[in-house]
Amino acid sequence: MIKSPLDLKNLNITDLIIHRVYLPGQQAHFDVEHSNNIIPLSGKAKQTLEQRLTKVLSKGSKCIEMDIVEDDPLEKIHTLHDAGEELFVSKTKDIANKLGKAQTSKKHPEGVLVIVRCSYGITKKIRAVAIIKA
């Protein structure tokens, strides 16, 4: 859960997955197009994304908190920290499905759900999972 402001010095993305959330036809909730693979990042692409996330999620940003009410959301997030690739992909699909079911109004824009496993900090590394609807 984001508690602003964050200080994301030395952000290091280890895993990234993107699921598409869209409203097909006249359905009552959004559908999800799942990704089955973690996106490999390295070099300039990784550095650019880390810089952009640091800027967007740090002090003075307009980020908001998201709660998943159905069951213990923190347990889902904590399992992502140490999950292997297959479990990480599976758990992120669960989160995307919950978002799709929760979004019932056409006023919510379609978009992507970006889930990032990362760490930040200079002297003490703090593990984090960022869940971003864009």
Secondary structure by P-SEA (a helix, b strand, c coil): ccccccccccccccbbbbbbbbbcccccbbbbbccccccccccaaaaaaaaaaaaaaccccbbbbbbbccccaaaaaaaaacccaaaaaaaaaaaaaaaaaacccccbbbbbbbbbbbcccccbbbbbbbbbcc
